[in-house]
Amino acid sequence: MAVTIKMHEGFDIDHFASKTSLAGEIANDGLNDGLNGGLNDGLNLQAQIINQIRDNAGITVSKLAALIGVSKSTIEREMSIMKDNRIKYIGSKKTGHWEVIE
């Protein structure tokens, strides 16, 4: 099936293509900045959590959230990502402590 496209007289397809390409690049830059920023923020947050655990192995999630300035659920999410490969909890909920895996 053949498609015929009629363009308005004086329409410059090359100019249009260069503008739409530039818009796509700008959109991609914004997306990449957002993704990279989010990844870097997550890694920075994990580093802050690990530093706090090194300073106080018995620290609670609530105390971590207050010190770092994020919600408890954010701390819990990041800690669940780090469990078993960067940190581990030793002992009971009441008397246990965190250890950093080197």
Secondary structure, 3 states (H helix, E strand, C coil): CCCCCCCCCCCCHHHHHHHHHHHHHHHHHHHHHHHHHHHHHHHHHHHHHHHHHHHCCCCCHHHHHHHHCCCHHHHHHHHHHHECCCEEEECCCCCCEEEECC
